[in-house]
Amino acid sequence: MNLKNEFLKVDKYFSPRVIGEVNDQFIKAAKIKGQEIPWHNHESEDELFYIVEGSLLMEIENQENFVMQKGDLYVVKKGINHRVSSKEECLIMLIESKTTEHTGKVKSQITKSIDEQKY
């Protein structure tokens, strides 16, 4: 698998695509542009973000915001409210438990079910 080729198959922003599996974890590719992710958390699962291209604003509730750049990796711990955005297109790889809901218990226009992420 070529990771950059997998991003060519992602045709919508804020719509992760499952590209692989490791044990009980999904590996996902996502494109981010704009500010459409609502504040949310994942009650029982950590979420790994790896920046493949571009930069990503990471907002963590009650912490100082920070910008992730190409090559940066960050793990949002379970139960922590967060949201992400990017002024320009940003390509991210996510590693999440297979049970992780896209936007936690928060439902919005961009929320995708696990089945919708396996296209």
BALUM-434600 format. One line per 8 residues: number of its first residue (from 1); their letters; for each residue x, y negated, z negated of N, C-alpha, C, O, CB. Coordinates in steps of 0.2 Angstrom, whole numbers. Glycine has a CB too. Example, Ala and Ser with C-alpha at 12.3 -4.5 7.8 and 13.67 -1.06 7.14 Angstrom:
BEGIN
1> as> 66/28/-39/62/22/-39/66/16/-39/71/17/-42/57/22/-45 | 64/11/-35/68/5/-36/64/0/-39/67/-6/-40/70/3/-29 $
END
This chain:
BEGIN
1> mnlknefl> 4/6/0/0/0/0/4/-6/0/10/-7/-4/-5/0/-6 | 3/-11/4/6/-17/4/1/-23/1/-4/-24/3/8/-20/11 | 3/-25/-5/-1/-30/-9/-3/-36/-5/-9/-38/-5/3/-32/-15 | 1/-39/-1/-1/-45/3/-6/-43/8/-11/-47/10/5/-48/7 | -6/-37/11/-11/-34/16/-18/-33/12/-23/-35/15/-9/-28/19 | -18/-31/6/-24/-30/2/-27/-37/1/-34/-37/1/-22/-27/-5 | -24/-42/1/-27/-49/0/-30/-51/6/-35/-55/6/-21/-54/-2 | -28/-49/12/-32/-50/18/-39/-48/18/-43/-50/22/-28/-47/24 $
9> kvdkyfsp> -40/-42/14/-47/-39/14/-51/-43/9/-57/-42/9/-46/-32/12 | -49/-47/5/-53/-51/0/-55/-57/4/-51/-62/5/-48/-53/-6 | -62/-58/5/-64/-63/10/-68/-68/6/-70/-73/9/-69/-60/15 | -69/-68/-1/-72/-73/-5/-68/-74/-11/-65/-70/-14/-79/-70/-7 | -68/-81/-13/-65/-83/-19/-69/-80/-25/-75/-79/-25/-64/-91/-19 | -66/-79/-31/-69/-77/-37/-72/-70/-36/-77/-69/-40/-74/-82/-39 | -70/-66/-31/-73/-59/-30/-68/-54/-30/-66/-52/-25/-77/-60/-23 | -66/-52/-36/-61/-47/-36/-62/-40/-32/-68/-38/-31/-59/-45/-43 $
17> rvigevnd> -57/-37/-29/-58/-31/-26/-53/-26/-29/-47/-27/-30/-55/-32/-18 | -56/-20/-30/-52/-15/-33/-48/-12/-28/-50/-10/-22/-57/-9/-36 | -41/-12/-29/-36/-9/-24/-33/-3/-26/-29/0/-22/-31/-14/-22 | -34/-1/-33/-30/5/-35/-33/7/-42/-36/3/-45/-23/4/-35 | -31/13/-45/-32/15/-51/-26/18/-54/-22/21/-51/-38/20/-51 | -25/17/-61/-20/20/-65/-23/22/-71/-25/18/-75/-14/15/-66 | -24/28/-72/-27/31/-78/-34/28/-79/-38/29/-74/-23/30/-85 | -36/25/-84/-42/22/-85/-42/14/-84/-46/10/-86/-45/23/-92 $
25> qfikaaki> -38/12/-79/-37/5/-77/-38/4/-70/-36/8/-66/-30/2/-80 | -41/-2/-68/-42/-4/-61/-36/-9/-60/-35/-13/-64/-49/-7/-60 | -34/-9/-54/-29/-14/-51/-33/-18/-46/-36/-15/-42/-22/-11/-48 | -34/-24/-47/-38/-28/-43/-34/-34/-40/-29/-36/-42/-44/-31/-47 | -36/-36/-34/-34/-42/-30/-39/-47/-30/-45/-45/-29/-31/-40/-23 | -38/-53/-31/-43/-58/-31/-40/-65/-29/-34/-66/-30/-46/-60/-38 | -44/-69/-25/-42/-75/-23/-46/-80/-27/-52/-80/-28/-43/-76/-15 | -42/-86/-30/-46/-91/-34/-44/-97/-30/-39/-99/-28/-43/-91/-41 $
33> kgqeipwh> -50/-101/-30/-49/-108/-27/-55/-112/-30/-61/-110/-28/-48/-109/-19 | -54/-117/-34/-59/-121/-36/-60/-119/-44/-55/-117/-47/-66/-120/-33 | -66/-121/-46/-67/-120/-54/-74/-117/-55/-78/-121/-58/-66/-127/-57 | -75/-111/-53/-81/-108/-54/-82/-103/-59/-87/-100/-60/-83/-105/-47 | -77/-101/-62/-77/-95/-67/-80/-99/-74/-77/-104/-76/-70/-92/-68 | -85/-96/-76/-87/-99/-83/-83/-96/-89/-79/-91/-88/-95/-96/-84 | -83/-100/-94/-80/-98/-100/-83/-91/-102/-89/-90/-102/-81/-103/-106 | -79/-86/-103/-81/-79/-105/-76/-75/-109/-70/-78/-109/-83/-75/-99 $
41> nhesedel> -77/-70/-111/-72/-65/-115/-74/-58/-113/-80/-57/-111/-72/-67/-122 | -70/-54/-115/-71/-47/-114/-70/-44/-121/-65/-43/-124/-66/-43/-109 | -76/-42/-124/-76/-40/-131/-72/-34/-133/-69/-34/-138/-83/-38/-132 | -71/-29/-128/-67/-23/-130/-60/-22/-126/-57/-17/-127/-71/-17/-130 | -59/-26/-121/-53/-25/-117/-49/-31/-116/-51/-37/-116/-56/-23/-110 | -42/-30/-115/-38/-35/-113/-38/-35/-106/-40/-31/-102/-30/-33/-116 | -35/-41/-103/-35/-42/-96/-29/-45/-94/-26/-50/-96/-41/-47/-94 | -25/-42/-89/-19/-44/-87/-19/-48/-80/-23/-46/-76/-14/-38/-86 $
49> fyivegsl> -16/-54/-80/-16/-58/-74/-9/-58/-72/-4/-60/-76/-19/-65/-76 | -8/-57/-65/-1/-58/-62/-2/-62/-56/-6/-61/-52/2/-51/-60 | 2/-68/-56/1/-72/-50/6/-70/-44/12/-70/-45/3/-80/-52 | 3/-69/-39/6/-66/-33/8/-72/-28/14/-72/-26/2/-61/-29 | 4/-77/-27/5/-83/-24/1/-89/-27/-4/-88/-29/3/-82/-16 | 4/-95/-27/0/-101/-29/1/-102/-36/6/-99/-40/-7/-100/-27 | -3/-106/-39/-3/-107/-46/-10/-107/-49/-15/-108/-45/0/-114/-48 | -11/-106/-55/-17/-104/-59/-17/-108/-65/-13/-107/-69/-18/-97/-60 $
57> lmeienqe> -23/-112/-66/-24/-115/-73/-27/-110/-77/-33/-108/-76/-28/-122/-72 | -24/-109/-83/-27/-104/-88/-29/-108/-94/-25/-112/-97/-21/-99/-90 | -36/-108/-95/-38/-111/-101/-40/-106/-106/-44/-101/-105/-44/-115/-99 | -38/-106/-112/-39/-102/-118/-42/-106/-123/-40/-111/-125/-33/-98/-120 | -48/-104/-125/-52/-108/-130/-47/-109/-137/-44/-105/-139/-58/-105/-133 | -47/-115/-139/-44/-118/-145/-36/-117/-144/-32/-117/-149/-46/-113/-151 | -34/-117/-138/-26/-117/-136/-25/-122/-131/-30/-124/-127/-24/-110/-134 | -19/-124/-130/-17/-129/-125/-17/-125/-118/-15/-120/-118/-10/-132/-126 $
65> nfvmqkgd> -20/-128/-113/-20/-126/-106/-13/-125/-104/-9/-129/-106/-25/-130/-102 | -12/-120/-99/-6/-120/-96/-7/-117/-89/-12/-114/-87/-1/-115/-100 | -2/-119/-85/-2/-117/-78/3/-111/-77/9/-111/-79/0/-123/-73 | 0/-106/-73/4/-100/-71/6/-101/-64/3/-103/-60/0/-93/-72 | 13/-99/-63/15/-100/-56/17/-93/-53/17/-88/-57/22/-104/-56 | 18/-92/-47/20/-86/-44/25/-82/-48/30/-85/-50/23/-88/-37 | 24/-76/-49/28/-72/-53/26/-71/-60/29/-67/-64/35/-74/-52 | 22/-76/-63/20/-76/-70/15/-71/-71/11/-69/-67/18/-83/-72 $
73> lyvvkkgi> 15/-68/-77/11/-63/-80/8/-65/-87/12/-68/-91/14/-56/-80 | 2/-64/-88/-1/-66/-94/-7/-61/-96/-10/-59/-92/-4/-73/-94 | -7/-59/-102/-12/-54/-105/-17/-58/-109/-15/-61/-114/-9/-48/-108 | -23/-59/-107/-28/-62/-112/-31/-56/-116/-34/-51/-113/-34/-65/-107 | -30/-57/-122/-32/-52/-127/-40/-51/-128/-43/-56/-127/-29/-53/-134 | -42/-45/-129/-50/-44/-130/-53/-49/-135/-50/-51/-140/-51/-37/-132 | -59/-52/-133/-62/-56/-137/-60/-63/-137/-64/-68/-140/-62/-54/-144 | -56/-65/-133/-53/-72/-132/-57/-75/-126/-57/-73/-121/-46/-72/-131 $
81> nhrvsske> -60/-81/-128/-64/-85/-123/-59/-88/-118/-54/-91/-120/-68/-90/-126 | -60/-87/-112/-55/-90/-107/-59/-92/-100/-64/-89/-99/-49/-85/-105 | -55/-95/-96/-58/-96/-89/-52/-99/-85/-47/-101/-88/-63/-102/-88 | -52/-98/-78/-46/-99/-74/-49/-104/-68/-55/-103/-66/-43/-93/-71 | -44/-108/-65/-46/-111/-59/-39/-113/-56/-34/-112/-58/-50/-118/-61 | -40/-115/-49/-35/-117/-45/-37/-122/-40/-42/-122/-37/-31/-111/-42 | -33/-128/-40/-34/-133/-35/-33/-130/-27/-37/-132/-23/-30/-139/-36 | -28/-126/-27/-27/-123/-20/-27/-116/-21/-28/-113/-26/-19/-125/-18 $
89> eclimlie> -28/-112/-15/-29/-105/-15/-23/-102/-20/-17/-103/-19/-29/-102/-8 | -25/-97/-24/-21/-93/-28/-22/-86/-28/-28/-84/-28/-21/-96/-36 | -17/-82/-27/-18/-75/-26/-16/-71/-33/-10/-72/-35/-14/-72/-20 | -21/-68/-36/-19/-65/-42/-20/-57/-42/-25/-55/-38/-23/-68/-48 | -16/-53/-45/-18/-46/-47/-20/-46/-54/-17/-49/-58/-11/-42/-45 | -25/-42/-55/-28/-41/-61/-27/-33/-63/-28/-29/-59/-35/-43/-62 | -26/-32/-69/-26/-25/-72/-31/-25/-78/-30/-29/-83/-19/-22/-74 | -36/-21/-77/-42/-21/-82/-44/-14/-83/-44/-10/-78/-47/-26/-80 $
97> skttehtg> -47/-13/-89/-50/-6/-90/-56/-6/-85/-59/-11/-83/-53/-6/-97 | -58/0/-83/-63/2/-79/-70/-1/-81/-74/-1/-77/-63/9/-77 | -70/-2/-88/-77/-4/-91/-77/-12/-91/-82/-14/-93/-77/-1/-98 | -72/-15/-89/-72/-23/-90/-77/-26/-85/-76/-25/-79/-65/-25/-89 | -81/-30/-88/-86/-34/-84/-83/-40/-82/-79/-43/-85/-92/-35/-88 | -84/-42/-75/-81/-47/-72/-81/-54/-76/-75/-56/-77/-85/-48/-65 | -86/-56/-78/-87/-62/-82/-89/-60/-89/-93/-64/-92/-91/-67/-79 | -87/-55/-92/-90/-53/-99/-97/-52/-99/-100/-50/-94/-87/-58/-104 $
105> kvksqitk> -100/-55/-104/-108/-54/-105/-111/-61/-102/-117/-61/-102/-109/-54/-112 | -107/-65/-99/-109/-71/-96/-111/-70/-89/-106/-67/-85/-104/-77/-96 | -117/-71/-87/-119/-70/-80/-119/-77/-76/-122/-81/-79/-126/-66/-79 | -116/-77/-70/-116/-83/-66/-117/-81/-59/-117/-75/-57/-110/-87/-67 | -117/-86/-54/-118/-85/-47/-112/-80/-44/-113/-77/-39/-118/-91/-43 | -106/-81/-48/-100/-77/-45/-100/-70/-48/-95/-66/-46/-94/-81/-46 | -103/-68/-53/-103/-62/-57/-104/-56/-52/-108/-56/-48/-107/-62/-63 | -99/-52/-52/-99/-46/-48/-99/-39/-52/-95/-39/-57/-93/-45/-43 $
113> sideqky> -103/-35/-51/-103/-28/-54/-97/-24/-52/-93/-26/-47/-109/-24/-53 | -95/-19/-56/-89/-15/-54/-90/-12/-47/-86/-12/-43/-88/-9/-60 | -96/-10/-46/-98/-7/-39/-97/-12/-34/-94/-10/-28/-105/-4/-39 | -99/-18/-35/-97/-23/-30/-90/-25/-29/-88/-28/-23/-101/-30/-32 | -86/-23/-33/-79/-24/-33/-75/-19/-29/-69/-19/-28/-76/-25/-40 | -79/-13/-28/-76/-8/-24/-78/-7/-17/-80/-2/-15/-78/-1/-28 | -77/-13/-13/-79/-13/-6/-73/-12/-2/-75/-11/4/-82/-19/-5 $
END
